[in-house]
Amino acid sequence: MNAHGLRNAARRRTDVKLLKTSFTVVCFFVMSWGPVSVVVIVESAGCSIPREVFTTVIYLMFSSSLVNPIVYGIMDPQFKVAFKRVLTYGRYGNDNINQSCTGTRQSTIAPQREDV
């Protein structure tokens, strides 16, 4: 009975974390795309929009793409681990070769010697 209660508690914590992450992503989406939608509707109604507003809207559209990885990186432990692994290893990630970018790939295993 106690193990069942522990599984339910773990499931609830996971659900709460997922809900917080989803809520944060939706809030950032609304904050970045809401003004864009308003500007498009106002412009389509025939009103003149200042250039500075268009510039701000463009930055908001691009910030939308930037925010999601940051939110997931802060709030999701699995994403955080994977993101750190990518940043640490770069394009290599294989522990069996020398990653010094000197142009030679040296194995960390000692080569076998041939007796002559």
N, C-alpha and C positions, 0 to 999 in steps of 0.2 A: 504494500500500500504506500509506503514511504517513497519507494523508487518511482512510482507513478506520479506522486506529488512533485518530486524533483524534476521529472521530465516536463510536467506541465509548467512549472515555474521557469525552466530554461526556455521552453517554447514561448511563454509570455514575454520574457526578456528579449528574445529574438524578434518577436512581433513588434514590440515597442521600439526597438532600434530601427527596424525596417520602416515603421510608421514615421519616426523622426526624420530619417533620411529622405523618405518620399516627400514629406511635408516641406522639408528644406529645399529640395530640388524644385518642387512646384512653386514655392514662394519666389525663388530666384528666377524661375521662368516667367512668372507673372510680372515681376519687377523689371525684367529686361525686355520682354515682348509687349507688355501692356502699353507703354508709351509709343512703341512702333505702331501698334494697331490704332491708337488714337490719332496719330499724325496721318496715317493713311486714310482714315475715315474723314478727318477734317479736310485734307487735301482733295479727296474725291468729291466733297461737297462744294468745292470751288473756292475755298479760302486760301489765302496766300500764307505760306509757311516760311519763316526766316531761315536763312542758310545755317545759322548756328544750331537751330533745332534739328535740321537734317543731319548735321555732323554728329550731334549728340545721339541721335537715333541710330546712326551707323555704328558708333562705338558700343551702344547697348546691344545691338545685334551680335557683334563679335564677342562681347563679354559673355554672352549666353553660352557660347562654345567653350569658353575658358573656365567658367564657374563649375560645371558639372564634375570634371576630374578633381578639382579641389575639394568639392563637397564630399565626393565619394572617398577621396584620400584621407579626409579628416574623420569621417563618420563610419566607414566600413573597414573593419580590421583586415579582412581578406584582401580587399583592394589595396589597403595600405602596404601589406606585405609584398604583394605582387608589384606594386609601383616602386617600392624600395629596391626590389630585386632587379627591375629593369634599369633603374637609375644607377645601381651599383655595378652591374655587369655590362651594361651597354649592349653591344651587339654580340658579345662573346658568350659569356655565361657557362663555358665548359671549364671545369676545374682541372682537367687533365692536360691542358696545354699552356705554354707560356703566353701570356696576354700582353706582352710589353710593347707590341706594335713595332718591333724592330725589323719586321719583314721575314723573320724566321720563326717557324713553329717548332718548338722544342717540347718533347714529351717530358713529363715529370717522372716517368718511369725510366730507370737506368737502362741504357741499351745493352743488349747481350753482346759479349765479346766473342769474337771468333779466334780460336787459337790457330796460329799460322805455323 
